[in-house]
Amino acid sequence: MSQSSIQPPLLNLSRSILAGGTFIQQVDQRQYIHSGERTGYKRLLENVAPAALHDSGHVVDPPKCHPNTRVAILDTIIHWAQGVREEMSDKPLLWLKGGAGAGKSAIARSVAERCAKEGLLLGTFFFGAADSTRNHVGNLVATLSYQISILFPEFRDVVSTTVEEDPMIFDRSLRTQFTNLLLRPLSIALSNLSETNRIPRLIIIDGLDECSTSIDSQRELLFSLQEATATMPFIRFLVCSRPENHLNSTFGMPRMTHILWTIVLDDDISAEEDIRLFLEDKFKEIREGHIFKHTLPTAWPRPEIVETLVKKSSGQFIYAATVVKYVESPKHRPHHRLDAVFQLRPAFKDLPFKELDALYRYIISQADNLDAVLDIFGFIVLYGGDMGTRDIEMITQLDQGDVEVMLADLHSIITFRENTSISENGTNVAVHFLHKSLADFLSEPQRAGDFYRDLSASQLLHLSRLISIFSVFLGTSTLLAGDTDILHNNFTNSPCCVSAWQFPISEFSKPLLTVLYMQRNSKQEPPGIPSVYTDQVFLGYFLRYLGFVKDATEATQLVYLEQVRKYCECVLSVLEDSLAENWKAHLIFAYCHLLHDPRYRLPYRLSYHRLGDEPFDNTIWNAMMWGLGSIPEGDNIDEIIQISHDLTDGIKQDKIFALAASFCIDFLCNERRTSREANHLSKAMGINRRKMGDHPWCWCHIGLRCFQGNRLALWFDYFSKWKNTKIPMPFSRAGLHSGSRTSTLQRYLHYKFNDVFFGQDKRREWPLYVLLMSLIPYILPLAGRYEPLVTMCKKKCLASISQFWPKKSRRVRQEMDRYLRRVDSSNNI
């Protein structure tokens, strides 16, 4: 063909501008094709989504992994793509799942860049819910085919021919497109290549959950990938998405499980350290390069600020990235912006978490029953994971299992965890937020907008319904509080105040304080009635809520004081009647209800201890520890202590302390109970217990010798997780070499017998032993004359394990002598 016969391409003037003598044309990548291009390939380009490429210029500031972060996950994925990981070699499909903002897209882009450099990448497609060109599967196959055609000219020719023969191919099913535009052309293009392990093999599909066309199209895509791996097993697909319910179901099907390997970002224990590194590096860049760096305070930001940001990130990079993006604004001083994040100064016009809040709104708005979901979220914000799903269903009057159903589409921001402490049979589960910042979002009206719920009103509503539920169970006539009054937070005039006044706290508490609750729990309870555990938690929260509102009006103050007094009277009556000779119960009452009075000056280090590892099932242990343990500092502990002191002032108090001291002395003198631990300690230390008294100073401290050869060295993985080193802690006498660090014996025992290493079934007596030795100087001086106590004090036979704490043992014997002199002198008078 002669040169003159070649016709120049026609100009498209629909996007052209004539200005003076200058001609300007705006060129669209998909429309402009150079002369001689095949029509099939032109048709392919018209269906490509340029913004879906990993290196697309259409995406502003695409997320990528910060240097030296996510190293382990990136290496794992690269090795899987290369086929060098044996346990993953037969798994051609890898699902990288994680909550919203966990960093899935950043990891996907970083993997794409590394694989592209190493010649492993076939193609990528990054879905985007807000982009109409890539929020559906319509352009997926064309985009992948375009990228592969660049690598293999043969592939390009086959695809062009296919499109020319079937111009409507892009309107056919996804499975048909996969077969005709990807699998068959690729097999033809690679037929002449023998070493398939060296050819590109990885296809990355990110943000599958953001494919907004339909759930069915997402499933169809996964099934197409599964069929592709059967046809061409050397191809590997990396799919990144949130753990949506339908995706969990699809990936869990038998046809998928045998080819699937899953990485869960929410389980990545290194994420917190990576976020800390990211923040430190970014703040360093701001200190060194920001236009207003000269205005920054010295040592900005403080280390505790960085740690707070790490904790609030909850392992999700989006929170940290949002903070950095807000702080590094070139139009403001960075330290002012960081203060706004922590609400230390008024927010600027652009709110700190605008992008993060938009993400939360988008995800939450997908829920079918939005009002019910927001009510459930209120429980999580108020109580964290302390309340199980069945308790939430009981209070909100939902059917069993409704909570999990309503939150089924929100797994990208919430998770369900079994919690055996919530239910006696361990079947109850708790709901938790994956992001700590989500609770902040829901708690601030300015951020949450229509999603905001008045938390104080919600607390009163929960209390009202609990009072009604427990009152009905007790056979009383207390009425359910009206929602209108509660929502207006008018506790004084609402039925909730009346319910609280009428609630029979004595009748409710008494079964929990005696063996009667054990008998009731053994019977078949009606459906919907809470367990004994819930009874105990309710008792604590009931007093807690009354403490919240006690200062509102004079009426609330009267309700509060009346109910607290009834509670204390009930506890004391059970102690005097059903548990009159129970030394352990009297110790608990003295410790929880009396000793914390300021006049006794109990040191803070001795406050709020559990008096043993196991509950005292047949005493007042459970109800008292839940009743007090559920109440934060300052709410109503002071009133309980003051009322209890007034009710027992005088002879009653002398007797209570005498019985409490009897339990302490009896426990400290019980050789059989502590002999096993004493023998173990003496063997581990290589000590002859008979000669310990010759050099008591040797046992006050132990040396921590840092060498591995000692047969007694203990390696604690607990330390290595936090300090990246393994610290051996061998037993030896103090001062064996000058370089050793020293630690108290009690600190060694704390780690030696910690449940983290030795399991929950390992019974430990020494912590209670040490605590009781420390409490004796505060209990015995207040005890009245009690003959069993006098007899034990005269013997002074402390168990042999007491020799490990010679100073405390000596103090205990001194208090015994003072007690005997005091009670003898009072008798002589």
Secondary structure as GFF3:
##gff-version 3
##sequence-region A 1 829
A	DSSP	three_ten_helix	3	5	.	.	.	ID=ss1
A	DSSP	three_ten_helix	13	15	.	.	.	ID=ss2
A	DSSP	beta_strand	16	19	.	.	.	ID=ss3
A	DSSP	beta_strand	22	25	.	.	.	ID=ss4
A	DSSP	alpha_helix	39	45	.	.	.	ID=ss5
A	DSSP	three_ten_helix	50	52	.	.	.	ID=ss6
A	DSSP	alpha_helix	71	82	.	.	.	ID=ss7
A	DSSP	three_ten_helix	86	88	.	.	.	ID=ss8
A	DSSP	beta_strand	93	97	.	.	.	ID=ss9
A	DSSP	alpha_helix	104	117	.	.	.	ID=ss10
A	DSSP	beta_strand	121	126	.	.	.	ID=ss11
A	DSSP	alpha_helix	140	151	.	.	.	ID=ss12
A	DSSP	alpha_helix	153	165	.	.	.	ID=ss13
A	DSSP	three_ten_helix	169	171	.	.	.	ID=ss14
A	DSSP	alpha_helix	174	178	.	.	.	ID=ss15
A	DSSP	pi_helix	179	183	.	.	.	ID=ss16
A	DSSP	alpha_helix	184	189	.	.	.	ID=ss17
A	DSSP	three_ten_helix	196	198	.	.	.	ID=ss18
A	DSSP	beta_strand	202	206	.	.	.	ID=ss19
A	DSSP	three_ten_helix	208	210	.	.	.	ID=ss20
A	DSSP	alpha_helix	215	231	.	.	.	ID=ss21
A	DSSP	beta_strand	236	241	.	.	.	ID=ss22
A	DSSP	alpha_helix	245	251	.	.	.	ID=ss23
A	DSSP	alpha_helix	254	257	.	.	.	ID=ss24
A	DSSP	beta_strand	260	264	.	.	.	ID=ss25
A	DSSP	three_ten_helix	265	267	.	.	.	ID=ss26
A	DSSP	alpha_helix	271	289	.	.	.	ID=ss27
A	DSSP	three_ten_helix	293	295	.	.	.	ID=ss28
A	DSSP	alpha_helix	303	313	.	.	.	ID=ss29
A	DSSP	alpha_helix	317	327	.	.	.	ID=ss30
A	DSSP	alpha_helix	334	341	.	.	.	ID=ss31
A	DSSP	alpha_helix	354	364	.	.	.	ID=ss32
A	DSSP	alpha_helix	370	383	.	.	.	ID=ss33
A	DSSP	alpha_helix	389	395	.	.	.	ID=ss34
A	DSSP	alpha_helix	402	406	.	.	.	ID=ss35
A	DSSP	beta_strand	414	418	.	.	.	ID=ss36
A	DSSP	beta_strand	429	433	.	.	.	ID=ss37
A	DSSP	alpha_helix	436	443	.	.	.	ID=ss38
A	DSSP	alpha_helix	445	448	.	.	.	ID=ss39
A	DSSP	three_ten_helix	449	451	.	.	.	ID=ss40
A	DSSP	alpha_helix	455	474	.	.	.	ID=ss41
A	DSSP	alpha_helix	483	487	.	.	.	ID=ss42
A	DSSP	alpha_helix	495	502	.	.	.	ID=ss43
A	DSSP	alpha_helix	505	513	.	.	.	ID=ss44
A	DSSP	alpha_helix	516	522	.	.	.	ID=ss45
A	DSSP	alpha_helix	532	549	.	.	.	ID=ss46
A	DSSP	alpha_helix	554	576	.	.	.	ID=ss47
A	DSSP	alpha_helix	583	589	.	.	.	ID=ss48
A	DSSP	pi_helix	590	594	.	.	.	ID=ss49
A	DSSP	three_ten_helix	598	600	.	.	.	ID=ss50
A	DSSP	three_ten_helix	604	606	.	.	.	ID=ss51
A	DSSP	alpha_helix	621	629	.	.	.	ID=ss52
A	DSSP	alpha_helix	637	648	.	.	.	ID=ss53
A	DSSP	alpha_helix	651	668	.	.	.	ID=ss54
A	DSSP	alpha_helix	671	685	.	.	.	ID=ss55
A	DSSP	three_ten_helix	689	694	.	.	.	ID=ss56
A	DSSP	three_ten_helix	696	699	.	.	.	ID=ss57
A	DSSP	beta_strand	701	704	.	.	.	ID=ss58
A	DSSP	alpha_helix	717	723	.	.	.	ID=ss59
A	DSSP	beta_strand	741	744	.	.	.	ID=ss60
A	DSSP	alpha_helix	745	752	.	.	.	ID=ss61
A	DSSP	alpha_helix	755	758	.	.	.	ID=ss62
A	DSSP	alpha_helix	766	779	.	.	.	ID=ss63
A	DSSP	three_ten_helix	780	782	.	.	.	ID=ss64
A	DSSP	alpha_helix	787	795	.	.	.	ID=ss65
A	DSSP	three_ten_helix	800	804	.	.	.	ID=ss66
A	DSSP	alpha_helix	806	828	.	.	.	ID=ss67
###
